[in-house]
């Protein structure tokens, strides 16, 4: 069949005739179905609508957005929801400063209250030149992995800083670094988010008041003889600091000196009497940090 025959045969094909009335009916039906669906969706949207608390939105805007979980909630969204519901105080975020706490309190119509600024502190002074090692460790460079190695790691002291920087890896604020085998915290950068605390397998890191002037950089509960066998700067539980303190701020428990910061006046007498010099002042700690940076 050639082209002329095909064209000729087209004349025999019946043409479907549609009236304007039928087109109008079809359009009306489609419009009606659309209207019904629209009404259904509108009703469903109202029925299942989740109400947004304006206070929650405003509180969330003030929170830093780190989602570190230091507040005890899953993240900043969860904390904002809890604050807006009255389940958490306006100053619940440890990363935010007092100005942010006041802004959140303003949204809630409450007072933020006074909060004492705190920073992380590593309770160990056993740097590479102060401690002895039992063996060379060639495993994964991670504190949690090293802590389950024989003897709780290669260092003679099983209580001390392992120095592999697990705390450094989780810090979002560049506030902690390992220098000469020991973790140091930069108090000016620390936001007290507590991420490093949760990461340390030896529980060496705690939050202390920002204005703390003296602290015991040791966590060993061994007797003095055993401490000296593994670390030249560890606490030997000699009680000299206790006797020197006039404010009952220092106690020795389980062979380890501990300072009650609520009683400490930063007089420095405990540090002066400490035979191993494990009680360090803030200035001494900074001097050691600067020294080790040059190593």
C-alpha positions in Angstrom: 0.0 0.0 0.0 1.4 3.3 -1.1 1.0 6.7 0.6 -1.9 7.8 -1.7 -3.9 4.7 -0.8 -3.3 5.3 3.0 -4.4 8.9 2.6 -7.4 7.8 0.7 -8.4 5.3 3.3 -8.3 7.9 6.0 -11.5 9.3 4.7 -13.3 6.1 5.7 -12.2 6.4 9.4 -15.1 7.5 11.6 -14.6 10.7 13.4 -15.5 10.8 17.1 -17.9 13.7 17.6 -18.0 15.3 21.1 -20.4 18.1 22.0 -19.6 21.1 24.2 -22.2 19.8 26.7 -20.3 16.5 27.2 -17.0 18.4 27.6 -18.6 20.6 30.2 -20.0 17.6 32.1 -16.5 16.0 32.2 -14.9 19.2 33.3 -17.5 19.6 36.0 -16.9 16.0 37.2 -13.2 16.5 37.4 -13.7 19.8 39.3 -16.1 18.2 41.7 -13.7 15.4 42.4 -10.9 17.9 43.0 -13.0 19.9 45.3 -14.0 16.8 47.4 -10.3 15.8 47.6 -9.3 19.4 48.6 -12.0 19.5 51.3 -10.9 16.1 52.6 -7.3 17.1 52.8 -8.2 20.4 54.5 -10.2 18.7 57.1 -7.6 16.0 57.6 -4.9 18.7 57.9 -6.8 20.5 60.6 -7.7 17.3 62.5 -4.1 16.0 62.5 -2.3 19.3 62.7 0.6 19.4 65.2 0.5 22.6 67.1 3.8 24.5 67.2 4.6 26.1 70.4 5.9 29.6 69.6 8.0 29.6 72.8 9.7 26.4 71.7 10.6 28.0 68.4 12.0 31.1 70.1 14.0 29.1 72.6 15.4 26.9 69.8 16.6 30.0 68.0 18.7 30.9 71.0 20.3 27.5 71.6 23.7 27.0 70.0 22.8 24.0 67.8 25.8 21.8 68.7 23.5 18.9 69.5 26.2 17.6 71.9 23.7 16.1 74.4 25.5 17.5 77.4 22.2 18.8 78.7 20.9 15.3 79.0 18.5 15.6 76.0 19.0 14.1 72.5 19.8 17.5 71.0 18.9 21.2 70.9 15.4 20.5 69.5 14.6 18.2 72.4 15.9 20.6 74.9 13.9 23.5 73.4 10.8 21.4 73.7 11.6 20.5 77.3 12.3 24.2 78.3 9.1 25.4 76.6 7.1 22.7 78.4 8.6 23.7 81.8 10.5 20.4 82.1 13.9 22.0 82.0 15.3 25.3 83.3 16.2 28.2 81.1 19.9 27.6 81.9 19.9 23.9 81.1 22.3 24.3 78.1 25.9 24.1 79.5 27.3 25.3 76.2 25.4 28.6 76.2 26.6 31.5 78.2 24.7 33.5 80.8 23.5 36.0 78.2 21.8 33.3 76.2 20.3 31.9 79.4 18.8 35.3 80.1 17.3 35.5 76.6 15.7 32.1 77.0 14.5 33.1 80.5 12.9 36.2 78.9 11.0 34.0 76.4 9.7 31.8 79.3 9.0 34.8 81.6 11.3 33.4 84.3 14.7 34.0 85.8 17.7 32.1 84.5 19.2 32.1 87.9 22.9 32.2 88.7 25.1 29.6 87.1 28.6 28.9 88.0 30.8 28.6 84.9 32.6 25.3 84.8 35.4 23.7 82.7 36.7 20.3 82.1 39.8 19.2 84.1 42.0 16.2 83.6 43.0 14.5 86.9 46.4 13.3 85.8 49.9 14.8 85.6 51.7 11.6 84.5 53.4 12.9 81.4 55.9 10.8 79.4 58.8 12.0 81.6 57.0 11.3 84.8 55.7 7.8 84.4 57.1 4.4 83.7 55.9 2.0 81.0 55.5 -1.7 81.3 55.6 -2.5 77.6 55.4 -0.9 74.2 51.9 -0.6 72.9 51.4 -1.0 69.1 47.6 -1.3 69.0 44.9 1.0 67.8 45.7 4.6 68.9 42.5 4.9 70.9 42.1 5.2 74.7 39.2 2.8 75.0 41.0 0.2 73.0 44.2 0.7 75.0 42.4 0.6 78.3 41.4 -3.1 77.7 45.0 -4.1 76.9 46.8 -6.1 79.6 47.4 -4.0 82.7 44.9 -1.3 81.5 47.4 0.0 79.0 51.2 0.3 78.7 51.8 2.8 81.6 52.8 1.5 85.0 49.9 3.4 86.5 46.5 1.9 85.5 44.6 5.0 86.6 46.3 7.6 84.5 45.8 9.3 81.1 46.6 7.0 78.3 47.3 9.9 76.0 45.8 8.6 72.7 43.5 11.5 72.3 40.0 10.0 72.3 38.9 13.1 74.2 40.4 15.3 71.6 38.5 13.6 68.8 35.1 14.3 70.4 35.7 17.9 71.4 33.9 20.2 69.0 35.6 23.3 70.3 39.3 22.5 70.0 39.5 22.9 73.8 41.6 19.8 74.6 44.9 18.5 73.3 47.4 15.8 74.2 50.9 17.2 75.1 53.7 14.9 76.1 51.3 12.0 76.7 48.8 13.9 78.8 45.5 15.7 77.9 45.3 19.4 78.7 42.1 21.5 78.6 42.1 25.1 77.4 39.7 26.6 79.9 39.1 29.6 77.7 37.8 27.4 74.9 36.0 24.8 77.1 32.2 25.0 77.1 31.7 22.3 79.7 29.7 20.2 77.2 31.0 17.0 78.9 31.7 15.1 75.7 35.3 14.4 76.8 34.1 13.2 80.2 31.9 10.5 78.6 34.7 9.5 76.3 37.5 8.9 78.8 37.7 5.2 79.8 39.5 5.9 83.1 37.1 8.6 84.2 39.9 11.2 84.6 38.0 14.2 83.4 35.5 16.2 85.6 33.9 19.6 85.6 35.4 22.1 88.0 34.6 25.7 88.7 36.2 28.1 86.2 37.9 30.1 88.9 39.5 27.1 90.5 43.0 28.0 91.6 44.3 24.6 92.9 43.5 21.0 91.9 44.9 17.5 92.4 46.1 16.1 89.1 46.0 12.5 90.1 43.4 9.7 90.2 45.4 6.8 91.6 44.0 4.9 94.6 47.2 2.9 95.0 49.2 3.1 98.2 52.1 5.6 98.2 54.8 3.0 97.6 53.0 1.6 94.5 52.3 5.1 93.2 56.0 6.1 93.4 57.0 2.9 91.7 55.1 4.0 88.6 54.9 7.8 88.7 57.1 10.5 90.2 54.4 13.0 90.5 51.4 11.0 91.8 49.5 11.5 95.0 50.9 9.3 97.8 48.2 10.0 100.3 50.6 11.5 102.9 48.0 13.8 104.4 50.3 16.8 104.5 47.8 18.8 102.4 45.0 18.0 104.8 47.1 19.2 107.7 48.1 22.4 105.9 44.5 23.4 105.0 42.9 25.8 107.5 39.5 25.6 105.8 38.8 21.8 105.9 38.8 21.9 102.1 41.2 18.9 101.5 40.4 15.3 102.3 42.3 12.1 101.6 40.0 9.2 100.6 41.3 5.9 99.3 44.8 7.1 99.3 43.9 10.1 97.1 43.7 13.8 98.0 40.5 15.6 96.9 39.7 19.3 97.2 36.2 20.6 98.1 36.0 23.6 95.8 33.1 25.1 97.8 35.5 25.4 100.7 38.7 26.1 99.0 40.0 29.7 99.2 42.9 29.2 96.9 45.4 30.1 99.6 47.9 27.6 98.1 49.1 26.1 101.3 48.2 22.6 100.2 50.3 23.0 97.1 53.2 24.3 99.0 53.3 21.3 101.4 52.7 18.6 98.7 55.9 16.6 98.5 55.3 15.3 95.0 53.9 18.7 93.7 50.8 17.0 92.3 48.6 19.8 93.7 49.1 22.4 91.0 48.0 26.0 90.9 46.5 27.3 87.7 49.7 29.3 86.8 51.8 26.2 87.4 49.6 24.2 85.2 49.9 26.7 82.4 53.7 26.9 82.8 53.9 23.1 82.4 51.7 23.3 79.3 53.9 25.9 77.7 57.0 23.9 78.5 55.6 20.7 77.0 54.5 22.6 73.8 58.1 23.3 73.1 59.1 19.6 73.5 
